Amino acid sequence: MRLKGRLVVATLASTCMLFAAGCGNATGDSNSSAGSSANGCDTKEIGPGVTDSEILVGTTMPLSGSGAAGGLGTKEGQEAYYAKLNAEGGVQGRKIKPIILDDAYDPSTAQKQMRQLVEKEEILVVSGGEGTPNFLGAVPYLDRKKVPAIAPYAPSDELGGDKNQHVFMATVDYIQEFEILTDYVLDQETPKKMALVGVAGNVGDNAKLGMEKALEGKGIELLYVPETPGTTDFTPIATQLKQFDAEYVFLILTNADTGGLLQAMSRIGYTPKTGAWAGMSDDSYIKEFGALSQDMLVALETSSLDSENPLVKQFVADFTAQTGKAPSKFNQLGWVQAQLTAEALKRAEGLNRGCVVEALETFENFETGILPPVTWGKGDRAGVDAVGIGQIKGDKLVVLEETKSLQK
């Protein structure tokens, strides 16, 4: 699969935000699960987490452990968006209250926390999230309970398209992302060997499959080394990579583990060219590990924070005004997750899960400026179909290829 046709992220805003009507008097209470997608949209039903003044939403993400950088930044972005929205009056006359729990990047913990959010806190919908293995651990439960999950950051071939009808994705999966990253390298040169170090399980397996698709028939050797998040001694992996002697090493690890592996590689004198998933575009990573990551290729899933796009400029200004500091890439991710959730609630003709699902299915090329235009529909939960390429240069991330549409 090759890239076709430039799809520049969010050129002009589709500023129309549709406010819902027909949310008449409740015939159920906040404990009701009526109005779920199995029953369609009953505009008179009031779903769980909804009162006359408030809508509860929630999610889990890593706020501790090796994946904490992504979770903390995403959480801050969501909270900033909701604070701004609530100050402006909220949605359908109600403030949105986000509840974000720590899953420590662990699937079993994520499932436990998601159960708490749905059954104890009684959230209406899942608002975003960050991390693939942890979110995948909660997906079967959300599917059984028919709880819509809106724009979780969990790139996986197990989500999107016509899979898991309650999960509305807004990123491509890691198969596509790493195929594109590998294609970019092959367009520049032809290495004899490449390697991949990835989180063991679906994350690493998807990245490996994407690289294999790009390398098929090219005669290039590929070494795959699975990694357990939170590894404390990366010397064995670094040594294995050095012995294989790949010209390129691709990485799909947490930010902390990526830095730890690069430090181990540097200590033993192994300095290949590198590439990584989109998390390495975050300022927190570049600030801490940028010296070890010079010229690293990085997949881009969101717009450059320096973009001239008016919507991006507005986001930067709004986030800075709300928090008193400039946003990071993970802040950007959390902000757009909250934005998409709020937009779905605005469009919903009834404040219950079934009506939220129907509202989400009306998104067609919805412009945020941060993501490529978002489209969902009946049987289509993919959301977006685009990835770009950046490179770490000094203390900055330089855009090499704007976001491009994928050939399907």
KATALIN-V898757 format. One record per pair of residues at least 6 apart in sequence whose C-alpha atoms are under 8 Angstrom apart, sorted by the first residue. I is the first residue (numbers start at 1). J is the second residue. If there is no record, write none. Layout:
BEGIN
i->I j->J
i->I j->J
END
This chain:
BEGIN
i->1 j->179
i->1 j->213
i->1 j->214
i->1 j->406
i->1 j->407
i->1 j->408
i->2 j->180
i->2 j->183
i->2 j->406
i->2 j->407
i->3 j->180
i->3 j->404
i->3 j->405
i->3 j->406
i->3 j->407
i->4 j->404
i->4 j->405
i->4 j->406
i->4 j->407
i->5 j->404
i->5 j->405
i->6 j->402
i->6 j->403
i->6 j->404
i->6 j->405
i->7 j->372
i->7 j->386
i->7 j->402
i->7 j->403
i->7 j->404
i->7 j->405
i->8 j->372
i->8 j->402
i->8 j->403
i->8 j->404
i->9 j->302
i->9 j->303
i->9 j->369
i->9 j->370
i->9 j->371
i->9 j->372
i->9 j->373
i->9 j->402
i->9 j->403
i->10 j->309
i->10 j->311
i->10 j->367
i->10 j->368
i->10 j->369
i->10 j->370
i->10 j->371
i->10 j->372
i->10 j->373
i->11 j->309
i->11 j->310
i->11 j->369
i->12 j->309
i->12 j->310
i->12 j->311
i->12 j->367
i->12 j->369
i->13 j->310
i->13 j->311
i->13 j->367
i->13 j->368
i->13 j->369
i->14 j->366
i->14 j->367
i->15 j->367
i->17 j->343
i->17 j->346
i->17 j->347
i->18 j->343
i->18 j->346
i->18 j->347
i->19 j->92
i->19 j->346
i->19 j->347
i->19 j->348
i->20 j->92
i->20 j->346
i->20 j->347
i->20 j->348
i->20 j->349
i->20 j->350
i->21 j->349
i->21 j->350
i->22 j->43
i->22 j->44
i->22 j->349
i->22 j->350
i->23 j->43
i->23 j->44
i->23 j->349
i->23 j->350
i->23 j->351
i->24 j->43
i->24 j->44
i->25 j->44
i->26 j->44
i->26 j->45
i->26 j->46
i->27 j->44
i->27 j->45
i->27 j->46
i->28 j->34
i->28 j->45
i->28 j->46
i->28 j->47
i->29 j->46
i->29 j->47
i->29 j->48
i->30 j->46
i->30 j->47
i->30 j->48
i->30 j->49
i->30 j->50
i->30 j->51
i->30 j->122
i->31 j->47
i->31 j->48
i->31 j->49
i->31 j->122
i->32 j->46
i->32 j->47
i->32 j->48
i->33 j->47
i->33 j->48
i->33 j->352
i->33 j->353
i->34 j->45
i->34 j->46
i->34 j->47
i->34 j->352
i->34 j->353
i->35 j->41
i->35 j->42
i->35 j->45
i->35 j->46
i->35 j->47
i->35 j->352
i->35 j->353
i->35 j->354
i->35 j->355
i->36 j->146
i->36 j->147
i->36 j->352
i->36 j->353
i->36 j->354
i->36 j->355
i->37 j->146
i->37 j->353
i->37 j->354
i->37 j->355
i->37 j->357
i->37 j->358
i->38 j->146
i->38 j->354
i->39 j->354
i->40 j->354
i->40 j->355
i->40 j->358
i->41 j->349
i->41 j->350
i->41 j->352
i->41 j->353
i->41 j->354
i->41 j->355
i->41 j->356
i->41 j->358
i->42 j->350
i->42 j->352
i->42 j->354
i->42 j->355
i->43 j->349
i->43 j->350
i->43 j->351
i->43 j->352
i->43 j->355
i->44 j->350
i->45 j->350
i->45 j->351
i->45 j->352
i->46 j->350
i->46 j->351
i->46 j->352
i->47 j->124
i->47 j->351
i->47 j->352
i->47 j->353
i->48 j->122
i->48 j->123
i->48 j->124
i->48 j->352
i->49 j->55
i->49 j->56
i->49 j->57
i->49 j->121
i->49 j->122
i->49 j->123
i->49 j->124
i->50 j->56
i->50 j->124
i->50 j->351
i->51 j->94
i->52 j->93
i->52 j->94
i->53 j->93
i->53 j->94
i->53 j->95
i->54 j->94
i->54 j->95
i->54 j->96
i->54 j->97
i->55 j->94
i->55 j->95
i->55 j->96
i->55 j->97
i->55 j->123
i->55 j->124
i->56 j->96
i->56 j->97
i->56 j->98
i->56 j->99
i->56 j->122
i->56 j->123
i->56 j->124
i->56 j->125
i->57 j->96
i->57 j->97
i->57 j->98
i->57 j->99
i->57 j->123
i->57 j->124
i->57 j->125
i->57 j->126
i->57 j->127
i->58 j->98
i->58 j->99
i->58 j->100
i->58 j->101
i->58 j->117
i->58 j->123
i->58 j->125
i->58 j->126
i->58 j->127
i->59 j->98
i->59 j->99
i->59 j->100
i->59 j->101
i->59 j->114
i->59 j->117
i->59 j->126
i->59 j->127
i->59 j->128
i->59 j->129
i->60 j->100
i->60 j->101
i->60 j->102
i->60 j->103
i->60 j->110
i->60 j->113
i->60 j->114
i->60 j->129
i->60 j->130
i->60 j->135
i->61 j->71
i->61 j->100
i->61 j->101
i->61 j->102
i->61 j->103
i->61 j->104
i->61 j->105
i->61 j->110
i->61 j->129
i->61 j->130
i->61 j->131
i->61 j->134
i->61 j->135
i->62 j->68
i->62 j->70
i->62 j->71
i->62 j->72
i->62 j->102
i->62 j->103
i->62 j->104
i->62 j->105
i->62 j->130
i->62 j->131
i->63 j->69
i->63 j->71
i->63 j->72
i->63 j->101
i->63 j->102
i->63 j->103
i->63 j->104
i->64 j->102
i->64 j->103
i->64 j->104
i->65 j->104
i->65 j->105
i->65 j->230
i->66 j->104
i->66 j->105
i->66 j->229
i->66 j->230
i->66 j->254
i->66 j->255
i->66 j->256
i->66 j->257
i->67 j->104
i->67 j->105
i->67 j->131
i->67 j->254
i->67 j->255
i->67 j->256
i->68 j->104
i->69 j->255
i->69 j->256
i->69 j->284
i->70 j->130
i->70 j->131
i->70 j->255
i->70 j->279
i->70 j->330
i->71 j->129
i->71 j->130
i->71 j->131
i->71 j->330
i->73 j->328
i->73 j->329
i->73 j->330
i->73 j->331
i->73 j->334
i->74 j->129
i->74 j->130
i->74 j->330
i->74 j->331
i->74 j->332
i->74 j->333
i->74 j->334
i->74 j->335
i->75 j->100
i->75 j->331
i->75 j->334
i->76 j->331
i->76 j->334
i->77 j->319
i->77 j->330
i->77 j->331
i->77 j->332
i->77 j->333
i->77 j->334
i->77 j->335
i->78 j->331
i->78 j->334
i->78 j->335
i->78 j->336
i->78 j->337
i->78 j->338
i->79 j->98
i->79 j->334
i->79 j->335
i->80 j->319
i->80 j->322
i->80 j->323
i->80 j->335
i->81 j->319
i->81 j->335
i->81 j->338
i->81 j->339
i->82 j->96
i->82 j->97
i->82 j->98
i->82 j->338
i->83 j->322
i->84 j->322
i->85 j->91
i->85 j->95
i->86 j->94
i->86 j->95
i->86 j->96
i->89 j->95
i->90 j->96
i->91 j->342
i->91 j->345
i->91 j->346
i->92 j->345
i->92 j->346
i->98 j->127
i->99 j->117
i->101 j->113
i->102 j->110
i->102 j->113
i->103 j->109
i->103 j->110
i->103 j->113
i->103 j->134
i->104 j->110
i->105 j->131
i->105 j->133
i->105 j->134
i->106 j->133
i->106 j->134
i->107 j->133
i->107 j->134
i->107 j->135
i->107 j->136
i->107 j->137
i->107 j->138
i->108 j->134
i->108 j->137
i->108 j->138
i->109 j->134
i->110 j->134
i->110 j->135
i->110 j->137
i->110 j->138
i->111 j->134
i->111 j->135
i->111 j->137
i->111 j->138
i->111 j->141
i->114 j->138
i->115 j->141
i->117 j->123
i->118 j->124
i->124 j->147
i->124 j->352
i->124 j->353
i->125 j->147
i->125 j->148
i->125 j->149
i->125 j->150
i->125 j->353
i->126 j->147
i->126 j->148
i->126 j->149
i->126 j->150
i->127 j->149
i->127 j->150
i->127 j->151
i->127 j->152
i->127 j->337
i->127 j->338
i->127 j->341
i->128 j->149
i->128 j->150
i->128 j->151
i->128 j->152
i->128 j->153
i->128 j->334
i->128 j->337
i->128 j->338
i->128 j->341
i->129 j->135
i->129 j->151
i->129 j->152
i->129 j->153
i->129 j->154
i->129 j->334
i->129 j->337
i->130 j->152
i->130 j->153
i->130 j->154
i->131 j->153
i->131 j->154
i->132 j->153
i->132 j->154
i->132 j->155
i->132 j->156
i->132 j->203
i->133 j->154
i->133 j->201
i->133 j->202
i->133 j->203
i->135 j->152
i->135 j->154
i->136 j->154
i->139 j->164
i->142 j->148
i->142 j->149
i->142 j->166
i->143 j->164
i->143 j->165
i->143 j->166
i->146 j->166
i->146 j->353
i->147 j->166
i->147 j->353
i->148 j->166
i->148 j->167
i->148 j->168
i->148 j->353
i->148 j->356
i->148 j->357
i->149 j->166
i->149 j->167
i->149 j->168
i->150 j->167
i->150 j->168
i->150 j->169
i->150 j->337
i->150 j->340
i->150 j->341
i->151 j->167
i->151 j->168
i->151 j->169
i->151 j->170
i->151 j->171
i->151 j->337
i->151 j->340
i->151 j->341
i->152 j->167
i->152 j->168
i->152 j->169
i->152 j->170
i->152 j->337
i->153 j->169
i->153 j->170
i->153 j->171
i->154 j->169
i->154 j->171
i->154 j->173
i->155 j->171
i->155 j->172
i->155 j->173
i->155 j->174
i->155 j->203
i->156 j->172
i->156 j->173
i->156 j->174
i->156 j->175
i->156 j->202
i->156 j->203
i->156 j->206
i->157 j->173
i->157 j->174
i->157 j->175
i->157 j->206
i->158 j->164
i->159 j->167
i->159 j->169
i->159 j->381
i->159 j->382
i->160 j->167
i->160 j->168
i->160 j->169
i->160 j->380
i->160 j->381
i->160 j->382
i->160 j->383
i->161 j->379
i->161 j->380
i->161 j->381
i->161 j->382
i->162 j->379
i->162 j->380
i->162 j->381
i->163 j->379
i->163 j->381
i->165 j->379
i->165 j->381
i->166 j->357
i->167 j->381
i->168 j->360
i->168 j->376
i->168 j->381
i->168 j->382
i->168 j->383
i->169 j->381
i->169 j->382
i->169 j->383
i->169 j->384
i->170 j->371
i->170 j->374
i->170 j->382
i->170 j->383
i->170 j->384
i->171 j->301
i->171 j->382
i->171 j->383
i->171 j->384
i->171 j->385
i->171 j->386
i->172 j->382
i->172 j->384
i->172 j->385
i->172 j->386
i->172 j->387
i->173 j->206
i->174 j->203
i->174 j->206
i->174 j->207
i->174 j->210
i->175 j->206
i->175 j->207
i->175 j->208
i->175 j->209
i->175 j->210
i->175 j->211
i->176 j->210
i->177 j->207
i->177 j->210
i->177 j->277
i->177 j->299
i->177 j->387
i->178 j->207
i->178 j->208
i->178 j->210
i->178 j->211
i->178 j->277
i->179 j->207
i->179 j->209
i->179 j->210
i->179 j->211
i->179 j->212
i->179 j->213
i->179 j->214
i->180 j->210
i->180 j->214
i->180 j->387
i->181 j->275
i->181 j->297
i->181 j->298
i->181 j->299
i->181 j->389
i->182 j->211
i->182 j->214
i->182 j->215
i->183 j->214
i->191 j->220
i->191 j->247
i->191 j->248
i->192 j->219
i->192 j->220
i->192 j->221
i->192 j->246
i->192 j->247
i->193 j->220
i->193 j->221
i->193 j->222
i->193 j->223
i->193 j->245
i->193 j->246
i->193 j->247
i->193 j->248
i->194 j->220
i->194 j->221
i->194 j->222
i->194 j->223
i->194 j->246
i->194 j->247
i->194 j->248
i->194 j->249
i->194 j->250
i->195 j->222
i->195 j->223
i->195 j->224
i->195 j->225
i->195 j->241
i->195 j->246
i->195 j->248
i->195 j->249
i->195 j->250
i->196 j->208
i->196 j->222
i->196 j->223
i->196 j->224
i->196 j->225
i->196 j->249
i->196 j->250
i->196 j->251
i->196 j->252
i->197 j->204
i->197 j->224
i->197 j->225
i->197 j->226
i->197 j->227
i->197 j->249
i->197 j->250
i->197 j->251
i->197 j->252
i->197 j->253
i->198 j->204
i->198 j->205
i->198 j->207
i->198 j->224
i->198 j->225
i->198 j->226
i->198 j->227
i->198 j->251
i->198 j->252
i->198 j->253
i->199 j->226
i->199 j->227
i->199 j->228
i->199 j->229
i->199 j->252
i->199 j->253
i->200 j->226
i->200 j->227
i->200 j->228
i->201 j->226
i->203 j->252
i->204 j->226
i->204 j->252
i->207 j->252
i->208 j->224
i->212 j->222
i->223 j->244
i->225 j->237
i->227 j->253
i->229 j->253
i->229 j->254
i->229 j->257
i->230 j->257
i->231 j->257
i->234 j->260
i->234 j->261
i->234 j->264
i->235 j->261
i->235 j->264
i->235 j->265
i->237 j->261
i->238 j->261
i->238 j->264
i->238 j->265
i->238 j->268
i->238 j->270
i->239 j->265
i->239 j->268
i->242 j->265
i->242 j->270
i->246 j->272
i->247 j->272
i->247 j->273
i->248 j->272
i->248 j->273
i->248 j->274
i->248 j->275
i->249 j->272
i->249 j->273
i->249 j->274
i->249 j->275
i->250 j->274
i->250 j->275
i->250 j->276
i->251 j->258
i->251 j->274
i->251 j->275
i->251 j->276
i->251 j->277
i->252 j->258
i->252 j->276
i->252 j->277
i->254 j->279
i->255 j->279
i->255 j->280
i->255 j->285
i->256 j->285
i->259 j->289
i->259 j->292
i->262 j->292
i->262 j->293
i->263 j->292
i->265 j->271
i->266 j->292
i->273 j->295
i->273 j->296
i->274 j->293
i->274 j->295
i->274 j->296
i->274 j->297
i->275 j->296
i->275 j->297
i->275 j->298
i->276 j->296
i->276 j->297
i->276 j->298
i->276 j->299
i->277 j->298
i->277 j->299
i->277 j->300
i->278 j->298
i->278 j->299
i->278 j->300
i->278 j->301
i->279 j->330
i->280 j->286
i->280 j->298
i->281 j->298
i->281 j->299
i->281 j->300
i->281 j->329
i->281 j->390
i->281 j->392
i->281 j->397
i->282 j->328
i->282 j->329
i->282 j->330
i->283 j->328
i->283 j->329
i->284 j->328
i->286 j->293
i->286 j->392
i->286 j->395
i->286 j->396
i->287 j->395
i->290 j->392
i->290 j->394
i->290 j->395
i->291 j->394
i->293 j->392
i->294 j->392
i->294 j->393
i->294 j->394
i->295 j->391
i->295 j->392
i->295 j->393
i->296 j->391
i->296 j->392
i->297 j->389
i->297 j->390
i->297 j->391
i->297 j->392
i->298 j->389
i->298 j->390
i->298 j->391
i->298 j->392
i->299 j->387
i->299 j->388
i->299 j->389
i->299 j->390
i->300 j->387
i->300 j->388
i->300 j->389
i->300 j->390
i->300 j->403
i->301 j->371
i->301 j->386
i->301 j->387
i->301 j->388
i->301 j->403
i->302 j->329
i->302 j->332
i->302 j->333
i->302 j->370
i->302 j->371
i->302 j->372
i->303 j->312
i->303 j->369
i->303 j->370
i->303 j->371
i->303 j->403
i->304 j->399
i->305 j->312
i->305 j->313
i->305 j->316
i->305 j->327
i->305 j->328
i->305 j->329
i->306 j->312
i->306 j->313
i->307 j->313
i->309 j->369
i->310 j->369
i->311 j->368
i->311 j->369
i->311 j->370
i->312 j->369
i->312 j->370
i->316 j->326
i->316 j->327
i->319 j->325
i->319 j->326
i->319 j->327
i->320 j->326
i->320 j->327
i->332 j->370
i->333 j->370
i->336 j->368
i->336 j->370
i->336 j->371
i->344 j->356
i->344 j->359
i->344 j->360
i->345 j->351
i->345 j->356
i->345 j->359
i->347 j->356
i->347 j->359
i->348 j->355
i->348 j->356
i->348 j->358
i->348 j->359
i->349 j->355
i->349 j->356
i->349 j->359
i->350 j->356
i->360 j->376
i->360 j->377
i->361 j->375
i->361 j->376
i->361 j->377
i->361 j->378
i->362 j->375
i->362 j->376
i->362 j->377
i->363 j->374
i->363 j->375
i->363 j->376
i->363 j->377
i->364 j->373
i->364 j->374
i->364 j->375
i->364 j->376
i->364 j->377
i->365 j->373
i->365 j->374
i->365 j->375
i->366 j->373
i->366 j->374
i->366 j->375
i->367 j->373
i->367 j->374
i->371 j->384
i->372 j->384
i->372 j->385
i->372 j->386
i->372 j->403
i->373 j->384
i->374 j->383
i->374 j->384
i->375 j->382
i->375 j->383
i->375 j->384
i->376 j->382
i->376 j->383
i->385 j->405
i->385 j->406
i->386 j->403
i->386 j->404
i->386 j->405
i->386 j->406
i->387 j->402
i->387 j->403
i->387 j->404
i->387 j->405
i->387 j->406
i->388 j->399
i->388 j->400
i->388 j->401
i->388 j->402
i->388 j->403
i->388 j->404
i->389 j->399
i->389 j->400
i->389 j->401
i->389 j->402
i->389 j->403
i->390 j->397
i->390 j->398
i->390 j->399
i->390 j->400
i->390 j->401
i->391 j->397
i->391 j->398
i->391 j->399
i->391 j->400
i->392 j->398
END
